[in-house]
Amino acid sequence: MSRELYLRLGGGICVGWLLGKLLPPTAPIYLGKFLFWVGVPLSIVGFLRQADLSGQIWIAPLAAWAAIFLGGDLAWGVIRQHPPSSTGNKPTQASFLLAAMFGNTGYLGFPITLALVGEKYFGWALFYDMLGSLFGAYGLGIAIAARFGQGAESFPKLLTAILINPALWSFGVGLIFRQQPLPPTIEQTLKIIAWGAIACSLILIGMRLSQLQAWGNLQKVAIALGSILLLLTLPLWLYLY
């Protein structure tokens, strides 16, 4: 399974890397907008029809919030124990906090979930993302950005940003109509679109990576990622297992 997982994920990212070098710099922007407004919402609807939502699926958003607060606590401890020169200015510290608190559960998290456990348990990833990461990023994440001087948004603007998120709408629509029978042709088309969006998500990651110019902050990023992958993911996985 691990070899197949690496081939799926690594292959898509490598294709994106090559395309990022060949295509105009604006190509990832258009692809990202397409995925945000069309691709990811349709994939959510498609995979929800195959997902198993029985059992204690409510644990998923609780785990998301536990990871958010634990990641923030660990990152804040790093910031407090190091002088400003090593952790950067306030905007850099805010970015470090946000990176440690909120993982990529959409573009990268969804493909990994599908590769590891298949469509049946995709609902867990959706509940984790829609009811955990989304509201956390647009609520607590914005508050942190404002606290560190990166600008504050009014409550109506924050509420609008959440309400117009197409992934959230497709999540609700998919839940309501997931048991509604569809003609086989439409069902198969929806499934093809859903998997196509996942492939495009991996390609977009590769295209973004190909555009990176500086790697000077790699150490700070490694600390944030390490806190998510080791100090957060492992305890939560052991608890849920």
Buried (B, 14 or more C-beta within 10 A) or exposed (E): EEEEBEEBBEBBBBBBBEBBEEBEEEBBEEBBEBBBEBBBBBBBBBBBBBBEBEEEBEBBBBBBBBBBEBBBEBBBEBBEEEEEEEBBEEEBBBBBBBBBBBBBBBBBBBBBBBBEEEBEBBBBBBBBBBBBBBBBBBEBBBEBBEEBEBEEBEEEEBEEEBEEBBBBBBBEBBBEEBEEEEEEEEBEBBBEBBBBBBBBBBBBBBBBBBEEEEEEEEEBEEBBEEBBEEBBBEEBEEEEE
